[in-house]
């Protein structure tokens, strides 16, 4: 597919000539349009570090294992969408985890 160098429309071949239907440009040769693109790769250093940080809210919930009165709290949809989500509690002291299906 050739394009008009003046307006960029698609050139139409008429006998031995090429013509532009928009601006009436005509040529005996095919118009050549060159395009180039330079792509540079950016190499970034990624540092991954694992820490056992808790960003969950702390709620008053008694641990059955150690008797601590605070626990981290989060919810996950473990069953069908029309059923209630599962609540998880993790003790802030011993790390014991329990779930609540209410």
C-alpha positions as CSV (number, residue, x, y, z in Angstrom):
1,X,0.0,0.0,0.0
2,X,1.5,3.3,-1.1
3,X,0.7,6.7,0.4
4,X,0.7,10.2,-1.0
5,X,3.7,12.2,0.2
6,X,1.7,15.5,0.3
7,X,-1.5,14.5,2.2
8,X,-0.9,10.9,3.3
9,X,-3.9,9.4,1.5
10,X,-3.7,6.0,-0.2
11,X,-2.4,6.2,-3.8
12,X,-4.5,4.6,-6.5
13,X,-2.8,3.1,-9.5
14,X,-4.1,4.6,-12.8
15,X,-2.6,2.8,-15.8
16,X,1.2,3.5,-15.4
17,X,0.8,6.4,-13.0
18,X,0.0,6.6,-9.4
19,X,-2.5,9.3,-8.3
20,X,-3.9,10.7,-5.1
21,X,-7.7,11.0,-5.1
22,X,-7.6,13.7,-2.4
23,X,-5.0,16.2,-3.6
24,X,-4.5,15.1,-7.3
25,X,-0.8,14.3,-6.8
26,X,0.5,12.0,-9.5
27,X,3.7,10.2,-10.1
28,X,5.2,7.6,-12.3
29,X,6.9,6.0,-9.4
30,X,5.5,4.5,-6.2
31,X,5.8,6.9,-3.3
32,X,8.2,5.5,-0.7
33,X,7.6,6.4,2.9
34,X,10.3,5.4,5.4
35,X,9.6,5.0,9.1
36,X,11.9,4.1,11.8
37,X,11.6,3.6,15.6
38,X,14.3,3.4,18.1
39,X,13.5,1.2,21.1
40,X,15.8,1.3,24.1
41,X,15.7,-1.3,26.7
42,X,15.7,0.0,30.3
43,X,17.3,-2.4,32.7
44,X,16.0,-1.8,36.2
45,X,17.3,-3.5,39.3
46,X,14.5,-5.0,41.3
47,X,15.1,-5.8,44.9
48,X,12.7,-8.2,46.6
49,X,12.8,-8.6,50.3
50,X,10.5,-10.7,52.4
51,X,9.4,-9.4,55.7
52,X,6.8,-10.7,58.0
53,X,5.0,-7.4,58.4
54,X,1.4,-7.3,59.3
55,X,-0.7,-4.6,57.8
56,X,-4.1,-6.1,58.9
57,X,-6.3,-4.3,61.4
58,X,-6.1,-5.4,65.0
59,X,-9.4,-6.4,66.6
60,X,-10.4,-7.6,70.1
61,X,-10.6,-11.4,69.7
62,X,-9.5,-13.9,72.3
63,X,-6.9,-16.6,71.4
64,X,-7.9,-20.0,72.6
65,X,-4.2,-21.2,72.6
66,X,-2.5,-18.4,74.6
67,X,-5.3,-16.3,76.0
68,X,-4.2,-13.1,74.2
69,X,-7.0,-10.6,73.7
70,X,-5.9,-9.1,70.3
71,X,-5.8,-10.6,66.8
72,X,-5.2,-9.5,63.2
73,X,-8.3,-9.6,61.1
74,X,-9.0,-10.2,57.3
75,X,-11.7,-11.7,55.1
76,X,-11.6,-14.0,52.1
77,X,-14.4,-15.1,49.8
78,X,-13.7,-18.9,50.0
79,X,-17.2,-20.1,49.0
80,X,-19.8,-19.1,46.4
81,X,-20.5,-15.4,45.8
82,X,-23.9,-15.6,47.3
83,X,-22.6,-17.0,50.6
84,X,-20.9,-15.1,53.4
85,X,-17.1,-14.5,53.3
86,X,-14.8,-16.3,55.7
87,X,-13.3,-14.2,58.5
88,X,-9.7,-15.0,59.7
89,X,-8.2,-14.1,63.0
90,X,-4.4,-14.4,63.7
91,X,-3.2,-13.9,67.3
92,X,-0.8,-11.0,67.6
93,X,1.2,-12.9,70.3
94,X,1.5,-16.5,69.2
95,X,0.4,-16.4,65.6
96,X,-2.4,-19.0,66.0
97,X,-5.0,-18.6,63.2
98,X,-8.7,-19.4,63.4
99,X,-11.5,-18.8,61.0
100,X,-15.1,-17.9,61.4
101,X,-17.8,-18.9,58.9
102,X,-20.7,-16.8,60.1
